[in-house]
Amino acid sequence: MMVVLTHVTSGIMDSYDQTGDIPYGIIFLNALTRSAVPLFLMITGTLFLSRKSFSTASRVAKIVTPLMVWNIIYLVLLQYQSLIPVLNLLPVRELSETKYANLDVSQYLIDMTVRSVSPPYHLWYLYVLVGIYLMMPILQKIVQHLEKKDLEYGLILWIVFTLGWSTLQSLRQFIPFLPKGIDISIPLFTDLMGYVFLGYYVDQYRLMHTRGSGWRYGIGYLFISVIMLVRVIVQDVTWRLGGGIITTSFENNALYVGIQALTLFVFLYQITQRKSSIRQYTSDRFWRFIVILSQLSFVSYLSHVLILEVIQVGVVKRFSMQGFPYITILALFASMITIILSYMFAFFVSKLPKKMAYILGY
């Protein structure tokens, strides 16, 4: 849901990029969902780093096989959009920078592997996840021999040289003398990998088990989201200068997003762990439904962009100039419809023959 809402609101923000008249409701919705990727990486660290074994081959295959298949699907749609009338509804030319005169699948996959072309914009995360999974057996052995203070030291370096530096760069408008780069490189605790260690650290040392503090973390998540909104409003002058909207404070390695992901992670963990209080308002059927949604989520993620693009062209972009609150409500509506339809498609995939469902991500 967070990923879909991010894509919906980002598309609307891009349409306003040159005018600077983006409704603040859209910016706030975008800010609320920016911690989706860090949150999932923290969950990955929590689930796998504490284990003594990791089935690398099977887990990587479950990602790589559907990833290649869906890249081919997008390539086919890209090539034959003008030849098949129904495909004109799918603006797949906006999904990638790929431009091929002929349908060369092997060259397309090779080019994306070496990053000479960009894959469809929502698939980048899966390449990151494959790299983390390939390293997971080594990472497990490393954390097993790390003391708490060593892990804290690595996380501090990551916060300073990754989150801190990224945040400083987003302030370049106000601090013009900032250097453009820094030569200090921190191996292992770098880039998005820090979130994996952070999730493990929070779980391993029980920082999420403080009783009675769950809702405070939820409030903290909302508070930092408001700060992200204010951060954009303060730089509103950039729009007037024709520089486009400032979203660097929304990047995965921004300090704002890191804090947001941490607070949301602890909040959700504490809420879901209170099973006794939750179950009195829910039934076993509800939890079985949640399990089914979880099983369908990967296919839903892989396919949601096609559905979203149709909705954006048919609905959102036609009404994108209505202003607040209409465009904000429209964004929520588009997100909800995209989620429902993508899960319906995923459910359809789950009913296909086992091998076919597997290569499509189920």
C-alpha positions as CSV (number, residue, x, y, z in Angstrom):
1,M,0.0,0.0,0.0
2,M,2.8,2.4,0.9
3,V,4.6,1.7,-2.3
4,V,1.5,2.2,-4.5
5,L,0.7,5.5,-2.7
6,T,4.3,6.7,-3.2
7,H,4.0,6.0,-6.9
8,V,0.6,7.6,-7.3
9,T,1.6,10.8,-5.4
10,S,5.1,10.9,-7.1
11,G,3.4,10.9,-10.5
12,I,1.1,13.8,-9.5
13,M,4.1,15.7,-8.1
14,D,6.0,15.3,-11.4
15,S,3.0,16.8,-13.3
16,Y,3.3,19.9,-11.1
17,D,7.1,20.0,-11.2
18,Q,7.4,23.2,-13.2
19,T,4.6,25.1,-11.6
20,G,5.3,24.7,-7.9
21,D,1.6,24.5,-7.1
22,I,1.5,21.0,-5.7
23,P,-1.2,20.6,-3.0
24,Y,0.4,20.1,0.3
25,G,-1.9,17.1,0.9
26,I,-0.1,15.3,-1.9
27,I,3.3,16.1,-0.5
28,F,2.3,14.9,2.9
29,L,0.9,11.6,1.5
30,N,4.2,11.2,-0.3
31,A,6.1,11.9,2.9
32,L,4.0,9.4,4.9
33,T,4.9,6.5,2.5
34,R,8.6,7.2,1.8
35,S,9.8,4.7,4.5
36,A,8.4,1.7,2.7
37,V,11.7,0.4,1.3
38,P,13.7,1.1,4.5
39,L,10.9,-0.6,6.5
40,F,11.1,-3.7,4.4
41,L,14.8,-3.9,4.6
42,M,14.6,-3.6,8.4
43,I,12.1,-6.5,8.4
44,T,14.6,-8.5,6.3
45,G,17.3,-7.9,8.8
46,T,15.0,-8.9,11.7
47,L,13.9,-12.1,10.0
48,F,17.2,-13.4,8.5
49,L,20.3,-12.0,10.2
50,S,19.6,-13.9,13.5
51,R,19.3,-17.2,11.8
52,K,22.2,-19.7,11.5
53,S,21.3,-20.8,7.9
54,F,19.9,-19.2,4.8
55,S,18.7,-20.9,1.6
56,T,20.4,-18.6,-0.8
57,A,19.8,-20.4,-4.0
58,S,16.0,-20.9,-3.5
59,R,15.3,-17.4,-2.2
60,V,17.3,-15.7,-5.0
61,A,15.7,-17.9,-7.6
62,K,12.2,-16.9,-6.3
63,I,13.2,-13.3,-7.1
64,V,15.3,-13.6,-10.2
65,T,13.0,-15.8,-12.2
66,P,9.9,-13.6,-11.9
67,L,12.1,-10.5,-12.3
68,M,13.4,-11.7,-15.6
69,V,9.9,-12.8,-16.8
70,W,8.4,-9.4,-15.9
71,N,11.2,-7.5,-17.5
72,I,10.4,-9.5,-20.7
73,I,6.7,-8.7,-20.3
74,Y,7.4,-5.0,-20.0
75,L,9.7,-5.2,-23.1
76,V,7.0,-7.0,-25.1
77,L,4.4,-4.4,-24.1
78,L,6.9,-1.6,-25.0
79,Q,7.6,-3.1,-28.5
80,Y,4.0,-3.9,-29.5
81,Q,2.1,-1.1,-27.9
82,S,1.5,0.6,-31.2
83,L,0.6,-2.7,-33.0
84,I,-2.0,-4.0,-30.6
85,P,-4.9,-1.5,-30.0
86,V,-5.7,-2.6,-26.5
87,L,-2.1,-2.0,-25.5
88,N,-2.5,1.7,-26.3
89,L,-4.2,1.9,-22.9
90,L,-0.9,1.0,-21.3
91,P,1.6,3.9,-21.4
92,V,4.5,1.6,-20.9
93,R,6.9,3.9,-22.7
94,E,6.9,5.9,-19.5
95,L,8.0,2.9,-17.4
96,S,11.5,2.7,-18.6
97,E,14.1,4.6,-20.6
98,T,14.6,1.6,-22.8
99,K,14.4,2.2,-26.5
100,Y,14.8,-0.8,-28.8
101,A,14.2,-0.9,-32.5
102,N,13.8,-4.7,-32.4
103,L,12.6,-7.2,-29.8
104,D,15.9,-8.5,-28.5
105,V,15.2,-10.1,-25.2
106,S,18.7,-11.4,-24.4
107,Q,20.3,-8.0,-25.1
108,Y,17.6,-6.2,-23.1
109,L,18.3,-8.4,-20.0
110,I,22.1,-8.0,-20.4
111,D,21.8,-4.3,-20.7
112,M,19.7,-4.0,-17.6
113,T,22.1,-6.3,-15.7
114,V,25.0,-3.9,-16.4
115,R,22.7,-0.9,-16.0
116,S,23.2,0.5,-19.5
117,V,19.4,0.9,-19.6
118,S,16.9,1.4,-16.8
119,P,14.5,-1.3,-15.9
120,P,10.8,-0.4,-15.2
121,Y,11.1,2.0,-12.3
122,H,9.5,-0.2,-9.6
123,L,11.8,-3.2,-10.2
124,W,15.1,-1.5,-9.0
125,Y,14.4,-2.7,-5.4
126,L,14.5,-6.3,-6.4
127,Y,18.0,-6.0,-7.8
128,V,19.0,-4.6,-4.4
129,L,17.2,-7.5,-2.6
130,V,19.0,-10.0,-4.7
131,G,22.4,-8.6,-3.7
132,I,21.4,-8.7,0.0
133,Y,20.2,-12.3,-0.3
134,L,23.5,-13.3,-2.0
135,M,25.4,-11.8,0.9
136,M,23.1,-13.0,3.6
137,P,25.1,-16.2,4.7
138,I,28.2,-14.0,5.1
139,L,26.3,-11.3,6.9
140,Q,24.8,-13.9,9.3
141,K,28.3,-15.0,10.3
142,I,29.5,-11.5,10.8
143,V,26.7,-10.4,13.1
144,Q,27.0,-13.6,15.2
145,H,30.5,-12.5,16.2
146,L,29.7,-8.8,16.7
147,E,29.2,-7.5,20.2
148,K,26.6,-4.9,20.8
149,K,29.1,-2.0,20.9
150,D,30.6,-3.1,17.6
151,L,27.2,-3.1,15.9
152,E,26.4,0.2,17.4
153,Y,29.7,1.6,16.1
154,G,28.9,0.4,12.6
155,L,25.4,1.9,12.8
156,I,26.8,5.2,14.0
157,L,29.2,5.3,11.0
158,W,26.3,4.6,8.7
159,I,24.2,7.3,10.2
160,V,26.9,9.9,9.9
161,F,28.4,9.0,6.5
162,T,25.2,7.8,4.8
163,L,22.1,9.3,6.3
164,G,23.9,12.4,7.6
165,W,25.7,13.2,4.4
166,S,22.7,12.6,2.2
167,T,20.7,15.0,4.4
168,L,23.4,17.6,4.2
169,Q,23.3,17.4,0.4
170,S,19.6,18.1,0.4
171,L,20.4,21.4,2.2
172,R,22.8,22.6,-0.5
173,Q,20.5,25.4,-1.4
174,F,21.0,26.9,2.1
175,I,24.7,25.8,2.5
176,P,26.3,26.4,-0.9
177,F,29.8,25.8,0.3
178,L,29.2,22.1,1.0
179,P,31.5,19.9,-1.0
180,K,29.9,17.8,-3.8
181,G,31.3,14.6,-2.6
182,I,33.2,12.8,0.2
183,D,36.0,10.2,-0.3
184,I,35.4,8.4,3.0
185,S,33.8,5.0,2.2
186,I,32.4,2.8,5.0
187,P,32.4,-0.9,3.8
188,L,29.5,-3.1,4.8
189,F,27.6,-0.4,6.8
190,T,26.8,1.6,3.7
191,D,23.8,2.8,1.6
192,L,20.6,0.7,2.1
193,M,22.5,-2.1,3.8
194,G,22.5,-0.1,7.0
195,Y,18.7,-0.6,7.4
196,V,19.2,-4.4,7.4
197,F,21.6,-4.1,10.3
198,L,19.3,-1.5,12.0
199,G,16.4,-3.9,11.9
200,Y,18.5,-6.7,13.4
201,Y,19.8,-4.4,16.1
202,V,16.4,-3.2,17.2
203,D,15.1,-6.7,17.4
204,Q,18.1,-8.4,18.9
205,Y,18.5,-5.9,21.7
206,R,14.8,-5.7,22.4
207,L,14.5,-2.0,21.7
208,M,11.0,-2.6,20.4
209,H,9.7,-4.4,23.5
210,T,9.3,-1.4,25.8
211,R,5.8,-1.6,27.2
212,G,3.4,1.2,26.8
213,S,5.5,3.1,24.2
214,G,4.0,1.8,21.0
215,W,1.7,4.8,20.3
216,R,4.4,7.2,21.1
217,Y,6.4,5.7,18.2
218,G,3.3,6.1,16.0
219,I,3.1,9.8,17.0
220,G,6.8,10.1,16.3
221,Y,6.3,8.7,12.8
222,L,3.6,11.2,12.0
223,F,5.7,14.0,13.5
224,I,8.7,13.3,11.3
225,S,6.4,13.1,8.3
226,V,5.1,16.6,9.1
227,I,8.8,17.7,9.4
228,M,9.4,16.3,5.9
229,L,6.4,18.3,4.6
230,V,7.6,21.5,6.2
231,R,11.1,20.8,4.8
232,V,9.6,21.0,1.3
233,I,7.5,24.0,2.1
234,V,10.6,25.9,3.3
235,Q,12.3,25.3,0.0
236,D,9.2,26.4,-1.9
237,V,11.3,29.3,-3.3
238,T,13.1,26.7,-5.5
239,W,10.0,26.3,-7.5
240,R,9.8,30.0,-8.2
241,L,13.4,29.8,-9.5
242,G,12.4,27.1,-11.9
243,G,14.5,24.4,-10.3
244,G,11.7,21.9,-9.7
245,I,10.3,20.4,-6.5
246,I,12.8,19.4,-3.9
247,T,12.4,15.8,-2.9
248,T,15.9,14.9,-1.8
249,S,14.7,15.0,1.8
250,F,12.4,12.1,0.8
251,E,15.2,9.8,-0.5
252,N,15.8,6.4,1.2
253,N,19.1,7.5,2.7
254,A,17.8,10.8,4.1
255,L,17.9,11.1,7.9
256,Y,14.3,12.0,8.0
257,V,13.3,8.8,6.2
258,G,15.6,6.8,8.5
259,I,13.9,8.1,11.6
260,Q,10.5,7.7,10.0
261,A,11.3,4.0,9.2
262,L,12.5,3.3,12.7
263,T,9.5,4.8,14.5
264,L,7.1,3.1,12.2
265,F,8.9,-0.2,12.5
266,V,8.7,-0.2,16.3
267,F,5.1,1.0,16.3
268,L,3.9,-1.7,13.9
269,Y,5.8,-4.4,15.8
270,Q,4.3,-3.5,19.2
271,I,0.8,-3.2,17.8
272,T,1.0,-6.6,16.1
273,Q,2.5,-8.3,19.1
274,R,-0.5,-7.3,21.3
275,K,-2.4,-10.3,19.9
276,S,-4.7,-10.6,23.0
277,S,-6.0,-7.1,22.5
278,I,-6.2,-7.3,18.7
279,R,-7.9,-10.7,18.6
280,Q,-10.8,-9.6,20.6
281,Y,-11.8,-7.4,17.7
282,T,-10.9,-9.8,14.9
283,S,-11.6,-13.4,13.9
284,D,-9.4,-16.3,12.8
285,R,-10.9,-15.7,9.3
286,F,-9.4,-12.2,9.3
287,W,-5.9,-13.6,10.1
288,R,-6.2,-16.2,7.4
289,F,-7.1,-13.4,5.0
290,I,-4.0,-11.5,6.0
291,V,-1.9,-14.6,5.3
292,I,-3.4,-14.9,1.8
293,L,-2.7,-11.3,1.1
294,S,0.9,-11.8,2.2
295,Q,1.3,-14.7,-0.2
296,L,-0.1,-12.6,-3.1
297,S,1.9,-9.5,-2.3
298,F,4.9,-10.3,-4.5
299,V,2.9,-10.7,-7.7
300,S,0.9,-7.7,-6.7
301,Y,4.1,-5.6,-6.5
302,L,5.4,-6.9,-9.8
303,S,2.2,-6.1,-11.7
304,H,0.8,-3.0,-9.9
305,V,2.6,-0.5,-12.1
306,L,0.7,-1.5,-15.3
307,I,-2.6,-1.1,-13.5
308,L,-1.5,2.1,-11.9
309,E,-0.4,3.6,-15.2
310,V,-3.8,2.9,-16.7
311,I,-5.5,4.5,-13.8
312,Q,-3.2,7.6,-13.9
313,V,-3.8,8.2,-17.6
314,G,-7.5,7.5,-17.4
315,V,-8.3,9.3,-14.1
316,V,-5.6,11.0,-12.2
317,K,-3.9,13.0,-15.0
318,R,-7.3,14.2,-16.3
319,F,-8.2,15.7,-13.0
320,S,-4.8,16.6,-11.7
321,M,-5.4,20.3,-11.8
322,Q,-8.5,20.3,-9.4
323,G,-6.4,21.2,-6.4
324,F,-6.7,20.4,-2.8
325,P,-8.6,18.5,-1.4
326,Y,-9.9,16.9,-4.6
327,I,-6.5,15.8,-5.9
328,T,-5.6,14.4,-2.5
329,I,-8.8,12.3,-2.4
330,L,-8.2,11.3,-6.0
331,A,-4.7,10.0,-5.1
332,L,-6.1,7.9,-2.2
333,F,-8.8,6.6,-4.5
334,A,-6.4,5.7,-7.3
335,S,-4.1,3.9,-4.8
336,M,-7.0,1.9,-3.4
337,I,-8.2,0.8,-6.8
338,T,-4.7,-0.1,-7.9
339,I,-4.1,-2.2,-4.8
340,I,-7.5,-4.0,-5.2
341,L,-6.9,-4.8,-8.9
342,S,-3.3,-5.8,-8.5
343,Y,-4.3,-8.3,-5.7
344,M,-7.1,-9.6,-7.9
345,F,-4.6,-10.2,-10.6
346,A,-2.3,-11.9,-8.1
347,F,-5.1,-14.1,-7.0
348,F,-5.7,-15.1,-10.7
349,V,-2.0,-15.9,-11.0
350,S,-2.2,-18.1,-7.9
351,K,-4.8,-20.3,-9.7
352,L,-2.6,-20.9,-12.7
353,P,-0.6,-24.2,-13.1
354,K,2.1,-24.3,-10.4
355,K,5.1,-23.7,-12.7
356,M,3.5,-20.8,-14.5
357,A,2.4,-19.2,-11.2
358,Y,6.0,-19.6,-10.0
359,I,7.7,-17.8,-12.9
360,L,5.2,-14.9,-12.4
361,G,6.1,-14.5,-8.8
362,Y,3.7,-16.7,-6.8
